Amino acid sequence: MHRAALFPRSTLLLALLCLSLGLQASPGPSGSETLPSPDERHERSGRTVAHLLTRYHYRDHALDDTLSEYVFDAYFDALDPERYYFLRSDIQRFRTYRQRLDDLLEDGRVDLAYDIFGVYRQRVAERSEYAISLLQDGLNFAEGGRIQLDRSDSPWAESVSELETLWQRRVRHEALELKLSGEDWPKIKETLEGRYERLVRNTRQYNAEDVFQVFMNAWGHAFDPHTSYLSPRTSENFDINMRLSLEGIGALLRSERDYTEVVELIPGGPAAQDGQLDPGDRIIGVAQGDEEITNVVGWRLSDVVDLIRGPKDSVVRLQVLPAEAGASSQPEVIRLVRGKVKLAEKAAKSEVVEVNRGERALRVGVIDIPAFYIDFAAAQAGKSDYRSTTRDVRALIEELRGKDIDGLIIDLRSNAGGSLREAIEMTGLFIEQGPVVQVRGSDGSLQIHRDEDGGEVAYGGPLAVLVNGYSASASEIFAGAIQDYGRGVIVGSRTYGKGTVQRLVDLEQFNVSDGPAGRLKLTVAKFYRVTGGSTQHRGIEPDIELPSPVDVQELGESGADNALPWDHIDATDFSTNGNLAGVVPLLRDRYSERRAGNRAMQALMAEYAFLREQREQTELSLNEAQRRSEQEAAKQRRLKLVNQRLAALDRDPVDEVEALEEMELPDILLQSTAEIVADVHLLREVPDSDPARQLGKR
């Protein structure tokens, strides 16, 4: 049975920048002994959220005992994801409510969440006090033992003594990390005491709205990972990030297991332009200019963000643990100049790559698109010269035509999406006309978004779209359409798999409060390709797969809890632009032959394999000598692999891996894609009798 539409279809926000929200508290006094408690506003908001979830979420699911059990477990996990605070007896104490949360929420009763939080706050105080006591007589780094890096699936501790054993390992690990980074014992002791005191202070700063947000997010995530409740303060921060109106580094951050993790770099922002910071990197320290670095492990996300923000053109230094190097990596310091994200700086850019085939030098144009953007303000103001992805790409194609290119690459690597309208219109630059994407709402309604530019094709030559695991949303819509129409070859690694649409629902319209009442980010629709398959969960499978340092299962939608599944609807009517699929096996074979003989590619693949191996570490030694030995061995192995790649590129070896950041090296994956485009170009030159002629020629 289809449900009623929540809002007029014309107001549906189809492309929403998703801000990942960590567990954090609102600013307040240094601490309060009074436990937060719900008021009538939270009771009304709880009932409203329950109504919206069951009536309008794309996943048609009633509040029932199964969801209740999930939310019960998820709420404890949200408070204590690494199992360092709660005892199993604490969980058992509330277990009688495990199948009753659905009934309580529908009645607006959220008291249980506050009772559980009260126990959590008590346990944090107890563990922090114990951790500080361990520092008083120093630590023995000559002892053995290992620490488990991810305890999210570990059983809850049975006793206080078991928790104390865990904390002994944790404190030694955190102290050893600081020691290996060059800190002496007095500084280590000062840093860790401050860190553990901050844990207590953070929990005491939680107010009633903060606790409500964590609990409502457990409910939202029971439906899908993109549905969440935003408290009034979080809503304000969300709006700020959407407007990009504060000076900073241009990165979306989240709190992940006491660390501040980079979720996404904003195209055109200081971090994206600098190129040293990557999604998945963990920020462990922040410094203003050349001042001393402040360790921020265990800090609230909002406090870390406050340190990173600052005046335009000022310098901030970040101490980070690189995502690609794994748990045993040594921290690196990145120097960034704060600034605003400017549309011109995140705009599409072009270059030409040459491919030598015998005595011929084929020229392949490359258009790098970091995001699907449009200057909404200028467009709405009626300005004829407003900037947009489609307009910029059309102009770049004309420039490249003037350079006599033999083929074109659209580089969408790490393009997380943006404007749906631009993805559709840009598709129209490469097809005559027709449907581009289907959008099915939670009420069963179906919209078909079409390219309707009258059949005008800006470029009809050999085409490849280069993607990776960070290509998402609008990028997947464009790549999927190009693949379905047979218009171009998709090259790279499987994309992220974000094929859902979110709508921000302001709870004030439901009269839940006299003041600000927060918002619900609700998944209300899914994207489907013209062939009927969803982009959700599976993403876009490339026609030709290139090596990747990460597995999309680690970072993509398919690895998220409760992600909506892939499914299929009826295909819509469309006409393909040739039988490109018929020559893909030949293109794939030719690529494989080149890869086998390409020393630089083989070296890069060896590096990627090493980095994956490092990230798969599950534990680390707590013995200083052994830890140093493991770090040095990993460092030397990585350096050897890097120098093998440099040798293959006829470059001099380096003494440190960090030296790569100052070098201009060929993009091996881009060059491989250019070789594939060159293959397509040459196939189009064969006699008419050859089946490859089906590629067509414009």
C-alpha positions as CSV (number, residue, x, y, z in Angstrom):
1,M,0.0,0.0,0.0
2,H,1.4,3.4,-1.0
3,R,1.5,6.1,1.6
4,A,0.5,9.8,1.2
5,A,3.1,12.2,-0.1
6,L,4.6,14.3,2.8
7,F,5.2,17.4,0.7
8,P,4.2,18.7,-2.7
9,R,6.5,17.0,-5.1
10,S,7.9,20.3,-6.5
11,T,9.4,21.1,-3.1
12,L,11.3,17.8,-2.8
13,L,15.0,18.4,-2.2
14,L,16.6,15.9,-4.5
15,A,20.2,16.7,-3.8
16,L,21.2,17.3,-0.2
17,L,24.7,17.6,1.2
18,C,24.7,15.1,4.1
19,L,26.6,16.3,7.1
20,S,27.8,13.4,9.2
21,L,26.9,14.0,12.9
22,G,29.0,12.7,15.7
23,L,28.2,12.2,19.3
24,Q,28.6,15.7,20.8
25,A,27.1,18.0,23.4
26,S,26.0,21.6,23.2
27,P,28.2,24.2,24.8
28,G,27.4,24.9,28.4
29,P,28.9,25.4,31.8
30,S,32.0,23.4,32.8
31,G,29.8,20.7,34.3
32,S,26.6,20.0,36.2
33,E,25.8,17.4,38.8
34,T,22.1,17.6,37.8
35,L,21.2,14.9,35.3
36,P,19.3,16.1,32.2
37,S,15.7,15.1,32.0
38,P,13.1,15.3,29.2
39,D,10.3,17.9,29.2
40,E,7.0,18.1,27.4
41,R,8.7,19.3,24.2
42,H,10.7,16.1,23.9
43,E,7.6,14.0,24.5
44,R,5.8,15.8,21.7
45,S,8.9,15.6,19.4
46,G,9.3,11.9,20.1
47,R,5.7,11.2,19.0
48,T,6.1,13.4,15.9
49,V,9.3,11.6,14.9
50,A,7.6,8.2,15.4
51,H,4.8,9.4,13.1
52,L,7.1,10.7,10.4
53,L,9.3,7.6,10.4
54,T,6.4,5.2,10.0
55,R,4.3,7.2,7.6
56,Y,6.9,8.9,5.3
57,H,10.2,7.1,5.4
58,Y,11.0,5.2,2.2
59,R,11.4,1.9,4.2
60,D,7.8,1.1,5.0
61,H,8.2,-0.3,8.5
62,A,6.0,0.0,11.5
63,L,7.4,0.6,15.0
64,D,7.5,-2.9,16.4
65,D,9.5,-5.2,18.8
66,T,12.2,-5.9,16.2
67,L,12.9,-2.2,15.7
68,S,12.7,-1.7,19.5
69,E,15.4,-4.3,20.0
70,Y,17.7,-2.7,17.4
71,V,17.2,0.8,18.9
72,F,17.9,-0.5,22.4
73,D,21.2,-2.0,21.3
74,A,22.1,0.9,19.1
75,Y,21.6,3.5,21.9
76,F,24.0,1.7,24.1
77,D,26.4,1.4,21.2
78,A,26.1,5.1,20.4
79,L,27.1,6.0,24.0
80,D,29.8,3.4,24.4
81,P,30.8,2.1,20.9
82,E,34.1,0.5,22.1
83,R,32.7,-1.2,25.3
84,Y,34.9,0.7,27.7
85,Y,32.3,2.0,30.2
86,F,29.1,-0.1,30.6
87,L,29.1,-3.4,32.4
88,R,26.9,-6.3,31.2
89,S,24.9,-5.9,34.4
90,D,24.1,-2.3,33.3
91,I,22.6,-3.6,30.1
92,Q,20.7,-6.4,31.9
93,R,19.2,-3.8,34.3
94,F,17.3,-2.2,31.4
95,R,16.7,-5.3,29.4
96,T,13.0,-5.6,30.3
97,Y,12.5,-2.5,28.1
98,R,14.2,-4.0,25.0
99,Q,10.9,-4.8,23.3
100,R,9.0,-1.9,24.7
101,L,10.7,1.2,23.3
102,D,8.4,1.3,20.3
103,D,5.3,1.5,22.5
104,L,7.0,4.1,24.8
105,L,8.0,6.3,21.8
106,E,4.5,6.3,20.4
107,D,3.3,7.5,23.7
108,G,6.0,10.2,23.8
109,R,7.8,8.6,26.7
110,V,11.5,9.0,26.4
111,D,12.5,8.9,30.0
112,L,14.4,5.6,29.6
113,A,17.0,7.2,27.4
114,Y,17.8,9.7,30.2
115,D,18.0,6.9,32.8
116,I,20.5,5.0,30.7
117,F,22.5,8.2,30.1
118,G,22.6,8.7,33.8
119,V,24.3,5.3,34.3
120,Y,26.6,6.1,31.4
121,R,27.7,9.4,32.9
122,Q,28.5,7.6,36.2
123,R,30.5,5.0,34.5
124,V,32.5,7.6,32.5
125,A,33.4,9.3,35.8
126,E,34.5,6.1,37.4
127,R,36.6,5.0,34.4
128,S,38.2,8.4,34.0
129,E,39.2,8.5,37.7
130,Y,40.7,5.0,37.4
131,A,42.6,6.0,34.2
132,I,44.1,9.1,35.9
133,S,45.2,7.0,38.9
134,L,47.2,4.7,36.5
135,L,49.3,7.7,35.5
136,Q,50.5,8.7,38.9
137,D,53.3,6.2,39.3
138,G,54.4,6.1,35.6
139,L,53.9,3.3,33.1
140,N,56.1,0.4,32.1
141,F,56.6,0.3,28.4
142,A,58.8,-2.7,28.6
143,E,56.0,-5.0,29.5
144,G,54.3,-7.2,26.8
145,G,50.7,-7.4,25.8
146,R,48.6,-6.1,22.9
147,I,45.6,-3.9,22.5
148,Q,42.6,-4.7,20.3
149,L,41.9,-1.7,18.0
150,D,38.2,-2.3,17.3
151,R,36.1,-3.5,20.3
152,S,32.7,-2.6,18.8
153,D,31.8,-6.2,18.5
154,S,33.3,-7.3,21.8
155,P,31.1,-8.5,24.6
156,W,30.3,-6.2,27.5
157,A,32.6,-6.5,30.5
158,E,31.4,-8.9,33.2
159,S,33.0,-7.1,36.1
160,V,34.8,-3.9,37.2
161,S,38.1,-5.8,37.2
162,E,37.6,-6.8,33.6
163,L,37.0,-3.1,32.7
164,E,40.1,-2.1,34.7
165,T,42.2,-4.6,32.6
166,L,40.9,-3.0,29.4
167,W,41.7,0.5,30.7
168,Q,45.2,-0.5,31.7
169,R,45.8,-1.5,28.1
170,R,44.1,1.6,26.7
171,V,46.1,4.0,28.9
172,R,49.4,2.3,28.0
173,H,48.4,2.4,24.3
174,E,47.5,6.1,24.4
175,A,50.6,7.0,26.4
176,L,52.8,5.0,24.0
177,E,51.4,6.8,21.0
178,L,52.4,10.1,22.5
179,K,55.8,8.7,23.4
180,L,56.4,7.5,19.9
181,S,55.5,11.0,18.6
182,G,58.3,12.5,20.7
183,E,56.6,13.6,23.9
184,D,58.4,13.2,27.3
185,W,56.7,11.7,30.3
186,P,55.6,15.0,32.0
187,K,53.9,16.1,28.8
188,I,52.3,12.6,28.3
189,K,50.9,12.7,31.8
190,E,49.6,16.2,31.4
191,T,48.0,15.4,28.1
192,L,46.3,12.2,29.2
193,E,45.1,13.6,32.5
194,G,43.5,16.5,30.6
195,R,42.0,14.0,28.1
196,Y,40.4,11.8,30.8
197,E,39.1,14.9,32.8
198,R,37.6,16.1,29.5
199,L,35.7,12.9,29.2
200,V,33.9,13.6,32.4
201,R,33.4,17.3,31.6
202,N,31.9,16.4,28.2
203,T,29.3,14.1,29.7
204,R,28.4,16.7,32.3
205,Q,27.8,19.3,29.6
206,Y,25.1,17.1,27.9
207,N,21.7,18.8,28.2
208,A,18.3,17.3,27.7
209,E,18.3,18.1,23.9
210,D,21.7,16.4,23.5
211,V,20.5,13.2,25.0
212,F,17.3,13.3,23.0
213,Q,19.3,13.7,19.8
214,V,21.4,10.6,20.5
215,F,18.3,8.6,21.3
216,M,16.4,9.8,18.2
217,N,19.3,9.1,16.0
218,A,19.3,5.5,17.2
219,W,15.7,5.4,15.9
220,G,16.6,7.2,12.7
221,H,19.5,4.8,12.0
222,A,17.2,1.9,12.5
223,F,15.5,2.9,9.3
224,D,18.6,3.8,7.3
225,P,22.0,5.4,7.9
226,H,21.0,8.8,6.4
227,T,17.9,9.4,8.6
228,S,18.7,11.4,11.7
229,Y,17.4,13.9,14.1
230,L,19.1,17.3,14.3
231,S,18.8,19.3,17.5
232,P,18.2,23.1,17.2
233,R,21.9,23.7,17.6
234,T,22.9,20.9,15.2
235,S,20.4,22.3,12.7
236,E,22.1,25.7,12.9
237,N,25.5,24.1,12.3
238,F,24.1,22.1,9.4
239,D,22.8,25.4,7.8
240,I,26.2,27.0,8.3
241,N,28.0,24.1,6.5
242,M,25.4,24.2,3.7
243,R,26.1,27.9,3.2
244,L,29.8,27.4,3.7
245,S,29.7,30.8,5.4
246,L,32.4,30.3,8.0
247,E,36.1,30.4,7.5
248,G,37.8,27.1,7.9
249,I,39.5,24.3,5.9
250,G,36.5,23.1,3.9
251,A,36.0,19.7,5.4
252,L,33.1,17.8,6.9
253,L,34.1,16.1,10.2
254,R,32.6,13.6,12.5
255,S,33.4,12.1,15.9
256,E,34.6,8.5,15.6
257,R,35.8,6.6,18.7
258,D,37.4,9.5,20.5
259,Y,38.9,10.8,17.2
260,T,37.9,13.5,14.8
261,E,37.6,11.9,11.4
262,V,37.5,13.6,8.0
263,V,34.3,12.6,6.2
264,E,34.5,14.6,3.1
265,L,36.5,17.5,1.6
266,I,34.5,20.4,0.1
267,P,35.6,20.9,-3.5
268,G,37.3,24.3,-3.8
269,G,38.1,24.5,-0.1
270,P,41.5,24.9,1.3
271,A,42.0,21.3,2.3
272,A,40.8,20.0,-1.1
273,Q,43.1,22.4,-2.9
274,D,46.1,21.6,-0.7
275,G,45.7,17.9,-1.4
276,Q,47.3,16.6,1.8
277,L,44.2,15.8,3.8
278,D,42.0,12.9,2.8
279,P,38.7,11.3,3.8
280,G,39.2,8.9,6.6
281,D,42.2,10.8,8.1
282,R,42.0,11.2,11.9
283,I,42.8,14.6,13.3
284,I,44.6,14.2,16.7
285,G,46.0,17.7,17.2
286,V,45.4,21.3,16.2
287,A,47.6,24.3,16.4
288,Q,47.2,28.0,15.5
289,G,50.0,29.0,13.2
290,D,53.3,28.0,14.7
291,E,52.0,27.6,18.2
292,E,52.2,24.3,20.1
293,I,49.9,21.6,18.9
294,T,47.0,20.8,21.2
295,N,46.1,17.1,21.4
296,V,42.3,16.8,20.6
297,V,41.8,13.0,21.1
298,G,38.6,12.6,23.2
299,W,37.4,16.2,22.5
300,R,33.9,17.0,21.5
301,L,33.5,17.5,17.8
302,S,32.2,21.0,18.3
303,D,35.3,22.0,20.3
304,V,37.6,20.6,17.6
305,V,35.7,22.5,14.9
306,D,36.0,25.7,17.0
307,L,39.8,25.2,17.0
308,I,40.0,24.6,13.3
309,R,37.9,27.6,12.4
310,G,39.5,31.0,12.4
311,P,40.1,34.2,10.4
312,K,40.5,34.1,6.7
313,D,44.2,33.7,5.5
314,S,45.3,32.6,8.9
315,V,47.3,29.3,9.3
316,V,46.1,26.2,11.1
317,R,48.2,23.1,11.6
318,L,46.6,19.7,11.9
319,Q,48.3,16.6,13.3
320,V,46.7,13.6,11.6
321,L,46.9,9.9,11.4
322,P,46.6,9.1,7.7
323,A,43.7,6.8,6.8
324,E,45.7,5.0,4.1
325,A,48.6,4.0,6.4
326,G,46.6,2.0,9.0
327,A,46.7,1.9,12.8
328,S,50.4,1.7,13.2
329,S,51.1,4.9,11.2
330,Q,53.0,7.8,12.5
331,P,51.2,11.2,12.7
332,E,51.8,13.8,10.1
333,V,51.5,17.6,10.4
334,I,49.6,19.4,7.7
335,R,49.7,23.2,7.3
336,L,46.6,24.8,5.9
337,V,45.6,28.4,5.2
338,R,42.0,29.1,6.2
339,G,39.6,30.5,3.6
340,K,36.1,30.3,2.1
341,V,35.1,27.9,-0.5
342,K,34.8,29.8,-3.8
343,L,32.7,28.5,-6.7
344,A,35.4,29.3,-9.2
345,E,37.9,27.2,-7.2
346,K,35.7,24.1,-7.3
347,A,34.9,24.5,-11.0
348,A,35.6,21.9,-13.6
349,K,39.1,22.1,-15.1
350,S,40.6,20.6,-18.2
351,E,44.0,19.3,-19.5
352,V,45.3,17.1,-22.4
353,V,47.0,13.8,-22.0
354,E,49.0,12.3,-24.8
355,V,49.0,8.6,-25.7
356,N,51.7,7.3,-28.0
357,R,50.7,4.5,-30.4
358,G,53.5,3.7,-32.8
359,E,54.4,6.9,-34.6
360,R,51.1,8.5,-33.6
361,A,50.5,10.7,-30.6
362,L,46.8,10.7,-29.7
363,R,45.5,13.5,-27.7
364,V,42.9,12.8,-25.0
365,G,41.1,15.6,-23.2
366,V,40.4,15.4,-19.5
367,I,37.8,17.3,-17.6
368,D,38.1,17.0,-13.9
369,I,34.8,17.7,-12.1
370,P,35.1,17.9,-8.3
371,A,31.3,18.5,-7.7
372,F,28.1,19.1,-9.5
373,Y,27.6,22.8,-8.8
374,I,25.4,25.7,-9.7
375,D,25.4,29.3,-8.6
376,F,21.8,29.2,-7.4
377,A,21.7,32.8,-6.3
378,A,22.9,34.1,-9.6
379,A,20.6,31.8,-11.6
380,Q,17.6,32.9,-9.5
381,A,18.5,36.5,-9.9
382,G,18.2,36.1,-13.7
383,K,21.9,36.6,-14.5
384,S,22.7,35.1,-17.9
385,D,26.3,34.4,-17.0
386,Y,25.8,32.3,-13.9
387,R,28.3,29.4,-13.3
388,S,27.3,25.8,-13.4
389,T,28.9,22.4,-14.1
390,T,27.1,22.0,-17.4
391,R,27.9,25.4,-18.7
392,D,31.6,25.1,-17.6
393,V,31.9,21.6,-19.1
394,R,30.4,22.7,-22.4
395,A,32.9,25.6,-22.6
396,L,35.8,23.3,-21.8
397,I,34.7,20.8,-24.5
398,E,34.8,23.6,-27.0
399,E,38.3,24.6,-25.9
400,L,39.4,20.9,-26.1
401,R,37.9,20.6,-29.6
402,G,40.2,23.5,-30.6
403,K,43.1,21.3,-29.4
404,D,42.1,18.5,-31.8
405,I,41.5,15.9,-29.1
406,D,40.9,12.2,-30.1
407,G,38.9,11.3,-27.1
408,L,37.6,12.6,-23.8
409,I,37.7,11.6,-20.1
410,I,35.3,12.9,-17.5
411,D,37.1,12.5,-14.2
412,L,34.6,12.1,-11.3
413,R,37.0,10.6,-8.8
414,S,36.0,11.7,-5.3
415,N,33.1,13.7,-6.6
416,A,30.5,13.2,-3.8
417,G,27.6,14.6,-5.9
418,G,25.8,17.9,-5.6
419,S,23.1,19.3,-7.9
420,L,20.8,16.6,-9.4
421,R,19.8,19.1,-12.1
422,E,23.4,19.5,-13.2
423,A,23.9,15.8,-13.4
424,I,20.9,15.5,-15.7
425,E,21.9,18.5,-17.9
426,M,25.5,17.4,-18.1
427,T,24.4,14.0,-19.3
428,G,22.6,15.9,-22.1
429,L,26.0,17.1,-23.4
430,F,26.7,13.5,-24.5
431,I,23.3,12.0,-25.5
432,E,20.8,13.3,-28.0
433,Q,17.9,13.3,-25.6
434,G,15.9,11.0,-23.3
435,P,15.4,10.0,-19.7
436,V,18.4,10.2,-17.3
437,V,17.2,9.0,-13.9
438,Q,14.0,7.8,-12.3
439,V,13.1,8.9,-8.7
440,R,10.6,6.8,-6.8
441,G,9.1,8.3,-3.7
442,S,8.0,6.7,-0.4
443,D,4.4,7.0,-1.6
444,G,5.1,5.0,-4.7
445,S,5.1,7.9,-7.1
446,L,7.6,7.9,-9.9
447,Q,9.3,10.8,-11.6
448,I,11.4,10.5,-14.7
449,H,14.0,13.2,-15.2
450,R,14.9,13.8,-18.8
451,D,17.5,15.6,-20.9
452,E,15.3,17.9,-23.0
453,D,17.9,20.1,-24.8
454,G,16.5,19.3,-28.3
455,G,19.0,16.7,-29.3
456,E,22.1,19.0,-29.1
457,V,25.2,16.9,-28.4
458,A,28.3,18.8,-27.3
459,Y,30.6,15.9,-27.8
460,G,30.1,12.6,-29.6
461,G,33.6,11.2,-29.8
462,P,35.3,8.4,-27.7
463,L,34.4,8.9,-24.0
464,A,35.3,7.4,-20.7
465,V,34.1,8.3,-17.2
466,L,36.7,7.8,-14.4
467,V,35.2,7.0,-11.0
468,N,36.3,5.6,-7.6
469,G,34.8,4.6,-4.3
470,Y,34.2,8.2,-3.3
471,S,32.2,9.0,-6.4
472,A,28.6,9.2,-5.1
473,S,25.0,10.4,-5.7
474,A,24.9,12.8,-8.7
475,S,28.2,11.3,-10.0
476,E,26.6,7.9,-10.0
477,I,23.5,9.2,-11.8
478,F,25.7,10.6,-14.6
479,A,28.0,7.6,-14.8
480,G,25.0,5.2,-14.8
481,A,23.3,7.1,-17.6
482,I,26.5,7.2,-19.8
483,Q,26.9,3.4,-19.2
484,D,23.2,2.6,-19.9
485,Y,23.1,4.6,-23.1
486,G,26.3,2.9,-24.3
487,R,27.7,6.3,-24.7
488,G,31.0,5.8,-22.9
489,V,33.2,3.4,-20.9
490,I,33.1,3.5,-17.1
491,V,36.6,3.0,-15.7
492,G,37.9,2.8,-12.2
493,S,36.5,1.2,-9.1
494,R,32.9,0.6,-7.9
495,T,31.3,3.8,-6.7
496,Y,29.9,4.6,-3.3
497,G,26.3,3.4,-3.8
498,K,24.4,6.5,-2.4
499,G,21.1,6.2,-4.2
500,T,18.7,7.7,-1.7
501,V,17.1,11.2,-1.3
502,Q,16.7,13.0,2.0
503,R,14.3,15.7,3.0
504,L,14.8,18.0,6.0
505,V,11.5,18.2,8.0
506,D,11.2,21.1,10.4
507,L,9.5,19.9,13.5
508,E,8.3,23.4,14.4
509,Q,5.5,23.0,11.9
510,F,4.0,20.3,14.1
511,N,3.8,22.6,17.1
512,V,6.1,20.5,19.3
513,S,7.6,23.6,20.9
514,D,7.2,27.3,21.3
515,G,10.8,27.8,20.2
516,P,13.3,26.0,17.9
517,A,12.4,22.3,17.8
518,G,15.0,20.7,15.6
519,R,14.6,18.9,12.3
520,L,14.4,15.3,11.0
521,K,16.5,14.4,8.0
522,L,14.3,11.8,6.4
523,T,15.0,9.4,3.5
524,V,12.0,9.8,1.2
525,A,13.0,8.5,-2.2
526,K,15.4,6.4,-4.2
527,F,17.2,6.9,-7.5
528,Y,16.9,4.4,-10.3
529,R,18.7,4.1,-13.6
530,V,16.9,4.2,-16.9
531,T,17.4,0.4,-17.1
532,G,15.5,0.1,-13.8
533,G,18.3,-0.8,-11.4
534,S,18.9,1.4,-8.4
535,T,22.2,3.2,-7.8
536,Q,21.7,2.4,-4.1
537,H,23.9,0.0,-2.3
538,R,25.7,-1.5,-5.4
539,G,26.8,1.8,-6.9
540,I,28.1,1.8,-10.5
541,E,30.2,-1.2,-11.5
542,P,32.9,-0.1,-13.9
543,D,33.3,-1.7,-17.3
544,I,37.0,-1.8,-16.7
545,E,38.3,-2.0,-13.1
546,L,41.4,-0.2,-12.1
547,P,43.4,-0.8,-8.9
548,S,42.2,1.0,-5.7
549,P,43.8,1.6,-2.3
550,V,40.5,1.0,-0.6
551,D,37.7,-1.5,-0.7
552,V,34.3,0.1,-1.3
553,Q,33.0,-2.4,1.3
554,E,35.0,-0.5,3.8
555,L,33.7,3.0,3.0
556,G,30.6,2.7,0.8
557,E,26.9,2.4,1.4
558,S,27.0,-1.4,1.3
559,G,29.1,-1.4,4.5
560,A,26.7,0.8,6.4
561,D,24.3,-0.6,8.9
562,N,20.6,-0.7,7.7
563,A,21.5,0.7,4.3
564,L,18.5,0.4,2.0
565,P,19.0,-2.5,-0.4
566,W,19.5,-2.5,-4.1
567,D,16.3,-3.2,-6.0
568,H,14.9,-2.9,-9.5
569,I,11.9,-1.3,-11.1
570,D,10.7,-1.3,-14.7
571,A,13.0,0.2,-17.3
572,T,11.9,3.4,-19.0
573,D,11.9,3.8,-22.8
574,F,15.3,5.0,-24.1
575,S,17.5,4.4,-27.1
576,T,21.1,3.5,-26.8
577,N,23.9,5.3,-28.7
578,G,25.6,2.2,-30.2
579,N,26.8,-1.2,-29.0
580,L,29.7,-0.2,-26.9
581,A,29.1,-3.2,-24.6
582,G,30.1,-5.4,-27.5
583,V,33.7,-4.1,-27.5
584,V,34.2,-3.7,-23.7
585,P,35.7,-7.3,-23.4
586,L,38.2,-6.3,-26.1
587,L,39.0,-3.1,-24.3
588,R,39.4,-5.0,-21.0
589,D,41.8,-7.5,-22.5
590,R,43.9,-4.8,-24.0
591,Y,44.1,-2.9,-20.7
592,S,45.1,-6.2,-18.9
593,E,47.9,-6.7,-21.3
594,R,49.3,-3.2,-20.8
595,R,48.9,-3.5,-17.0
596,A,50.9,-6.7,-16.9
597,G,53.8,-5.0,-18.7
598,N,53.6,-1.6,-16.9
599,R,56.2,-1.5,-14.1
600,A,54.7,1.7,-12.6
601,M,51.2,0.2,-12.4
602,Q,52.6,-3.0,-10.9
603,A,54.4,-0.9,-8.3
604,L,51.3,1.1,-7.5
605,M,49.3,-2.1,-7.1
606,A,51.9,-3.4,-4.6
607,E,51.6,-0.1,-2.7
608,Y,47.8,-0.4,-2.6
609,A,48.1,-4.1,-1.3
610,F,50.4,-3.0,1.4
611,L,48.1,-0.1,2.5
612,R,45.1,-2.5,2.6
613,E,47.2,-4.9,4.7
614,Q,48.1,-2.1,7.2
615,R,44.4,-1.0,7.5
616,E,43.4,-4.6,8.3
617,Q,45.5,-4.7,11.5
618,T,43.3,-5.6,14.4
619,E,45.8,-5.1,17.3
620,L,49.0,-3.4,18.2
621,S,51.8,-4.2,20.6
622,L,52.0,-2.4,24.0
623,N,55.8,-3.0,24.2
624,E,57.7,0.1,23.2
625,A,60.6,-1.7,21.5
626,Q,58.4,-4.0,19.6
627,R,56.0,-1.1,18.6
628,R,59.0,1.0,17.3
629,S,60.3,-2.0,15.4
630,E,56.8,-2.6,13.8
631,Q,56.5,1.0,12.9
632,E,60.0,1.2,11.4
633,A,59.5,-2.0,9.4
634,A,56.2,-0.7,8.0
635,K,57.8,2.6,7.2
636,Q,60.8,1.0,5.4
637,R,58.5,-1.4,3.5
638,R,56.3,1.5,2.3
639,L,59.4,3.5,1.3
640,K,60.8,0.6,-0.7
641,L,57.5,0.3,-2.6
642,V,57.4,4.0,-3.2
643,N,60.9,4.0,-4.6
644,Q,60.0,1.0,-6.9
645,R,57.3,3.2,-8.3
646,L,59.6,6.2,-8.7
647,A,62.2,4.0,-10.5
648,A,59.5,2.8,-12.9
649,L,58.7,6.4,-13.6
650,D,62.5,7.2,-14.1
651,R,62.5,9.4,-11.0
652,D,65.2,9.6,-8.3
653,P,64.5,7.7,-5.0
654,V,63.4,9.6,-1.9
655,D,64.5,9.1,1.7
656,E,61.0,9.8,3.2
657,V,57.5,8.9,1.9
658,E,56.4,12.5,2.8
659,A,58.7,13.8,0.1
660,L,56.1,12.6,-2.5
661,E,53.8,15.5,-1.4
662,E,56.3,17.9,-3.0
663,M,56.6,16.0,-6.3
664,E,54.6,16.3,-9.5
665,L,54.1,12.6,-10.5
666,P,52.1,11.2,-13.4
667,D,48.6,10.1,-12.5
668,I,49.0,6.4,-13.4
669,L,45.3,5.7,-13.2
670,L,44.4,8.7,-15.4
671,Q,47.1,7.6,-18.0
672,S,45.6,4.1,-18.1
673,T,42.2,5.5,-18.7
674,A,43.6,7.7,-21.5
675,E,45.0,4.5,-23.1
676,I,41.6,2.9,-23.0
677,V,40.1,6.0,-24.7
678,A,42.8,5.7,-27.3
679,D,41.7,2.1,-27.9
680,V,38.2,3.3,-28.5
681,H,39.4,5.9,-30.9
682,L,41.4,3.4,-32.9
683,L,38.5,0.9,-33.0
684,R,36.3,3.6,-34.6
685,E,38.8,3.8,-37.5
686,V,38.4,0.2,-38.6
687,P,36.5,-0.7,-41.9
688,D,32.8,-0.6,-41.9
689,S,32.7,-4.4,-42.1
690,D,34.2,-4.8,-38.6
691,P,31.7,-5.3,-35.8
692,A,33.5,-2.6,-33.8
693,R,32.1,-0.2,-36.3
694,Q,28.9,-0.3,-34.2
695,L,30.6,2.2,-31.9
696,G,29.3,4.8,-34.3
697,K,31.0,7.9,-35.5
698,R,30.0,11.6,-35.1
